[in-house]
Amino acid sequence: QDVYARESLLRFEKLKTDFVARLEAEAAVEDVTLAGAIPGAEPWARIAIDGAAVPQSGALLARDNHVATDFFDAFGARIIAGRALRDSDGTGSAQAVVVNHAFVTQLLGGANAVGRRVRYVPSARQPAARDTTIEYEIVGVVTDLTTNTIEPELVNPVIFHPPNNLTRVTALIRARGHDPVQFSARLRELTSALDPTIRLGVIPFGE
């Protein structure tokens, strides 16, 4: 079972690398990056931050996602404190994460986030989204992917984890002057050529 799991992960990692390489070679593709979830639709998680006030509910709330190291560049987001993610950040006793500007303003009151520790907290009715024994160190702050000048609180706080051994990913593709729905047929051709057993769902980002 361990051998099968290890070989499956290695196969999927190679598949992701080959998939991105083929997409980047397409004339219709301007940029491509990978994430665990669609930005803006990440799952919510209960967290605790060292030195931060704990609300009556017993935990703070933030969204969390696994993203490729080129994710922020693809969205034009800038690191405004600390540093960006590295592939090696998913290892070690205190794994590194990056948070967005909304995380700093809404959960830390604008205080410095770099160097602080975050952990996931279970509730009485629901287990934590991640291992509660791991502490994650904030190594950087990135600008929000979206803005809302009228109601800034509608931009959710997000924790960005480095890529890990996911067996399901979201490929975020920016087409170059082409209808994304039309490109989906070519996308299915590329995917099927790599591995006909892959399950692929295609949806325009606006939806």
Residue, then its C-alpha position, 0 to 999 in steps of 0.5 A: q500500500d505504501v509503495y502504491a501511494r508513493e508511486s501514485l504521487l510520483r506519477f501525479e507530480k510528473l503528470k502536473t509538470d508535463f501538463v503545465a509544460r504542454l500548456e505553456a507551449e500552446a500559442a493560445v495560452e498566456d499564462v498557467t499556474l496550479a492551485g488546490a482550489i479556485p481563488g475565492a472558493e477556497p474552504w474556510a478553516r478555524i485557526a489560532i494565531d500567536g499573539a492575536a486576540v481570540p474571539q468568543s467562538g474560540a477561533l479565527l476564520a480564514r480561507d486556505n489554499h495550496v498554490a504553485t510558487d508562480f501563482f502570485d506572479a500569474f495573478g499580478a500579486r506582489i509580496i509586500a512584506g517578507r518573501a514568497l513561497r518556495d517549493s521547499d517550504g512544505t517541509g520542516s517542523a514549522q512549515a512556511v505560509v504566505v498570507n494576504h493583506a486582508f489577513v493582516t488587516q482583518l485578523l491582526g489589526g494591521a500588525n506585522a505578520v511575518g514571523r508569527r505562527v498559525r495553527y488549525v483548530p478543530s471545533a466540537r462538531q467538525p475536525a480541523a481542516r489540517d493537522t492541528t499539531i503543525e505550526y505554520e510560520i508566516v514568511g510573507v504577505v501578498t497583496d489581495l488578488t481582488t479588491n473591494t473599495i466599497e466594502p473591503e471586509l468582503v475580501n477574505p483573509v487567505i493562508f497560502h501553503p506551498p504545493n504539496n502532494l495533492t492528487r487533485v489540482t486546479a489549473l488556472i489558465r489565462a488565454r491570449g485573446h481566445d474564447p476560453v470555451q473554445f480552448s477547452a476542446r484543445l485542453r481535453e486533447l492535451t490532457s487525454a494525450l498525457d493520460p486518458t484516465i484523467r478526469l477533467g472539468v473545464i469552467p470559465f473563471g468568471e463562472 
